[in-house]
Amino acid sequence: MADNPHKSLQAGPEQILYAKVLEKGMYFGLLLLIITYVIYVFGIVKPYVPLADVPKYWSMPVSQYLHDANIPHGWGWISMVYFSDFLNFIPVAMLAGVTIICFLCTAPVLFRQNDKLYGVLALVEAAILCVAASGILGTGGH
């Protein structure tokens, strides 16, 4: 019988680094989510949309909600982080960006291993994700 080809597979140093950065970023983001949730729920910081008004916005399309509540679209929420209902966007954005950090951390390892193609691909992937997240192409979800 042939040996199991998966027995000899091991993660490379760039994969281990990627996983470690992803794990730390995920735990840090989760901690921030919990903290900002507590701030919101316990009213430590005033929300922009009062909790009593939230149900009236639930059934609205996003564009109507943004218009009726006078909320900027896209990255405009950054100017509103002093309200608790927008403060929790920080860890969400951070969690979405952890992959970018992972690619940026692994690229130098790939270049040190003389794996130039994958090093370049890691940098290109990070750049593509940054452009996509920026909304400059006008294709963002907001």
For each residue, the residues with C-beta under 8 A, 3 or more apart:
1:
2: 5
3: 7 8
4: 7
5: 2 8 9
6: 9
7: 3 4
8: 3 5
9: 5 6
10:
11: 15 16 19
12: 15 16 113
13: 16 17 109 113
14: 17 18 106 109 110 113 115 118
15: 11 12 18 19 106
16: 11 12 13 19 20
17: 13 14 20 21 105 106 109
18: 14 15 21 22 102 103 105 106
19: 11 15 16 22 23
20: 16 17 23 24
21: 17 18 24 25 98 101 102 105 106
22: 18 19 25 26 98 99 102
23: 19 20 26 27
24: 20 21 27 28
25: 21 22 28 29 94 95 98 101 102
26: 22 23 29 30 95 98
27: 23 24 30 31
28: 24 25 31 32 94
29: 25 26 32 33 91 92 94 95 98
30: 26 27 33 34 91 95
31: 27 28 34 35
32: 28 29 35 36 90 91 94
33: 29 30 36 37 88 91 92 95
34: 30 31 37 38
35: 31 32 38 39
36: 32 33 39 40 84 87 88 90 91
37: 33 34 40 41 88
38: 34 35 41 42 44
39: 35 36 42 44 45 84 87 88
40: 36 37 43 44 45 47 84 85 87 88
41: 37 38
42: 38 39
43: 40 46 47 84
44: 38 39 40 84
45: 39 40 82 83 84 87
46: 43 83 84
47: 40 43 50 51 83 84 85
48: 69 71 80 83 85 86
49: 53 54 57 69 85
50: 47 53 54
51: 47 54
52: 55
53: 49 50 56 57
54: 49 50 51 57 58
55: 52 58
56: 53
57: 49 53 54 60 65 68 69
58: 54 55
59:
60: 57 64 65 68
61: 64 65
62: 65 66 142
63: 66 67
64: 60 61 67 68
65: 57 60 61 62 68 69 71
66: 62 63 69 71 72 73 142
67: 63 64 70
68: 57 60 64 65
69: 48 49 57 65 66
70: 67
71: 48 65 66 76 77 80
72: 66 76 77 79 80
73: 66 76 142
74: 135 140 142
75: 78 134 135
76: 71 72 73 79 80
77: 71 72 80 81 86 89
78: 75 81
79: 72 76
80: 48 71 72 76 77 83 86
81: 77 78 86 87 89 90
82: 45 86 87
83: 45 46 47 48 80 86 87
84: 36 39 40 43 44 45 46 47 87 88
85: 40 47 48 49 88
86: 48 77 80 81 82 83 89
87: 36 39 40 45 81 82 83 84 90
88: 33 36 37 39 40 84 85 91 92
89: 77 81 86 92 93
90: 32 36 81 87 93 94
91: 29 30 32 33 36 88 94 95
92: 29 33 88 89 95 96
93: 89 90 96 97
94: 25 28 29 32 90 91 97 98
95: 25 26 29 30 33 91 92 98
96: 92 93 99 133
97: 93 94 100 101 129 133
98: 21 22 25 26 29 94 95 101 102
99: 22 96 102 103 129
100: 97 103 104 126 129 130 133
101: 21 25 97 98 104 105
102: 18 21 22 25 98 99 105 106
103: 18 99 100 106 107 122 123 125 126 129
104: 100 101 107 122 123 126
105: 17 18 21 101 102 108 109
106: 14 15 17 18 21 102 103 109 110 122
107: 103 104 110 111 119 122 123 126
108: 105 111 112 119
109: 13 14 17 105 106 112 113
110: 14 106 107 113 115 116 118 119 122
111: 107 108 114 115 116 119
112: 108 109
113: 12 13 14 109 110
114: 111
115: 14 110 111 118 119
116: 110 111 119 120
117: 120 121
118: 14 110 115 121 122
119: 107 108 110 111 115 116 122 123
120: 116 117 123 124
121: 117 118 124 125
122: 103 104 106 107 110 118 119 125 126
123: 103 104 107 119 120 126 127
124: 120 121 127 128
125: 103 121 122 128 129
126: 100 103 104 107 122 123 129 130
127: 123 124 130 131
128: 124 125 131 132
129: 97 99 100 103 125 126 132 133
130: 100 126 127 133 134
131: 127 128 134 136 137
132: 128 129 137 139 140
133: 96 97 100 129 130 140
134: 75 130 131 137
135: 74 75 138 139 140 142
136: 131
137: 131 132 134 140
138: 135
139: 132 135
140: 74 132 133 135 137
141:
142: 62 66 73 74 135
